[in-house]
Amino acid sequence: MLDTLFTVFATFALLFALGAVLSPNAINAALCFLLCLVSVAGIFVLLEAYLLAVLLVLVYAGAVVALFLFIIMLLDLKQVSAWKFRGISALAGVVGAGLLVAGVLAVATRGQLDSLPAAMIPALGADLKAYAHALFTTYLLPVQVMGFLLLAAMLGVIVLSKKFIAQGEAPAASPALDSQPATQAAQK
Amino acid sequence: MSFELLHAAADSNRWAAILPEVSLGCLALLLLVLEMVLPRAAHRAIPVVAIAGQTVLLALLLASFCCASGACGIGAYLGTETFNGLLLHTRDGQFMRVFFLLTSLLVSVLGVVSLGRRQLPRVEFFSIVLVIGGALMLLAQSNHFVMLFVALETVTVGFYILVSYFRTSALSLEAGLKYLITGALSSGLLLFGIVLLYGVSGNPLLIGSTDNGMHFGELRGFLAANPDNFLASLGIVLVLSGVCFKIGAFPFQIWVPDVYQGAPTPVTAYLAVGSKAAGFAILLILVHTAFAPYAGLVIPVLTVLAALTLVFGNLAALTQHNVKRLIGLSGVSHAGFLLLGVVASLHSTAAIGAVQFYLGGYLLASFAVFGVMTLLARADGADADAIQELDDYAGLAKTQPFLALVLVIGLGSLAGIPPLVGFMGKLFIFISAFQAELYGLLAVAVLGVVVSIYYYFGWVRAALFGEPDGASKTASADRAAAPVAAKAAALVAAEPASQPAPSWSIEFEEDTPLQNKGGSAAGVCVCTPVKWALGLLAAAVVFFGFYQGALGDWLLSR
């Protein structure tokens, strides 16, 4: 039963991932990405990592993909011209795909692990309390550093997207010349 | 969860051990608060606060270093793990801490010059530089993959922003996008490697399995017990690939020229010195702790990478005319020399000191060169910072003798000319490679030095012997009527009573009046101290070349 479910979820995840990459329509691609994430969440449920599954659906499917869709609709992207392979990029694609297949085969043959007896599987990732405890004790420092990461990212959004006209001592005329294309793009 | 358990787990969170990093973070926040609180007119003082704060921190860090080598302050934590094994405070970590603090300080100084000439938000730049600096310092002491990855991502996200900071320049935005994509790819490789290692070391069917496979010590124990595991080897190779993206080693150097060219010059300096040194700090930690049992795999991989990097970096730099691309690709060849040192250190650990000495020399010489580049970079046009050609330096010795001297000393040190620190760095690395019997790699490296002298001296020749007038024909800038070196000289010499400013300065003022309003006001107050700082750097390059003294002893004795 579990194996069948795993096959189903894994197949869906692969198919939708392919769809996300290959679809020429941006909205379809984003929706395929959403379904791919839901399938992966299903696999997490099969592994009894319920918390991860819930977080994946909440954070990615709920917030991130919704944001993608908003932006795509805001920009009104309808049809992206299909990517054409030619010359060197086709060759690179073939070589890359060959290497990928070789890598997967190598891992599947040489790196195979025996499946564990059920009793030995550690019950990680099921418990919100365990996560919270680890975050506030063992991993306190990375959590704090993460805060600074988000701060830097937020500053980046401000710096890269805000109109900089009211920059104090700036003479009003000169920045407008340089920054006009960027600000116009931002206004759109 | 009982109170005692919580207390025990929180007990090893010794914030005092990472006081410098915490202070840097607080300084970054303070800058943002100051921007909100202070009136507009006082905003000019904020970069000064950043620089002064970092200088004080650097002095305190060095003082806590020197005082009785232990007992007080940070020294008390040497050799211990804090934060539940996330951090391990070692001698190497202390060196890299000082290194990164000095790097972010110098980047801030260059940032004042570069941003002073443009209409861009300022405070955010310094804040991000400080956050990156703190994360780099944590990175150099990490002892756990979670800490390593989080610190590395903080650094990388900061760089995504800094690289595209001159957002009115298409080249800067292009560089930001390229860095974002390659950076995401490298993070992906690194993460995939970490996951494989964690997964395989947590498998209860294998000997020595551990449920804390992210911890370098535990991972080392597991790898020692399973010397020939395929999945573990795969994980190690993937982690090394991710790190090699950061240091720009050969197959992963693809992003270097474009990103170095498009990024603002101070950020290029940060990438060239800070990001590269971070890669080597991680590499040294990993190959000497976690991956030590797999030396049989790591040594051949790194040997091949070092040889390819040396050959590629030097050959690719030969054909460059843009100075930022040139210094980026020559930085690839420096990564090759450093990789040679890392390979040698796997045979005898004394070579770690040689690598660190080389990094220190590279820091001093690079910032001397980047400082001159920043001072001479034009600001008349969106892409001007990215288009700095070798021809622009023609006749620098006549218009700006002092800057030309600093440039020549910096380039000479990067090329490895005898009395300078770069030569001693290369010598130490070659000696340790010789002791490790890496004759093949050594031959490649010596050839690389010869080639590198050629392209560095092309630059030196342009600066010393080029004719200022000849350059204007080839200068690609849109409204460059006069050679840029002379123009920028006027910008630098805009302060009273420095050089007998030639007629260029008047022409310059007529040429770009807009720019001069914003530029010279900052130029007057900023250029003299920056020139002093550059002079100090050049003096340090010469000084450490002649005399390594206590620093050399400290680094090379182990």
Interface residues (C-beta under 8 A of the other chain):
Chain A: A106 V107 R110 G111 L113 D114 L116 M120 P122 K129 H133 F136 T137 T138 Y139 L140 L141 P142 V145 M146 F148 L149 L151 A152 A153 L155 G156 I158 V159 L160 K162 F164 Q167 G168 E169 A170 P171 A173 S174 P175 L177 D178 S179 P181 A182
Chain B: M1 L6 A9 A10 N13 I18 G25 A28 L29 L32 R40 A41 H43 R44 F83 N84 L86 L87 Q119 L120 P121 E124 F125 S127 I128 V131 I132 G134 A135 L138 V146 M147 V150 A151 E153 T154 V157 G158 Y160 I161 S164 Y165 R167 T168 V200 G202 N203 P204 L205 D211 F230 L231 L234 A382 L514 Q515 K517 G518
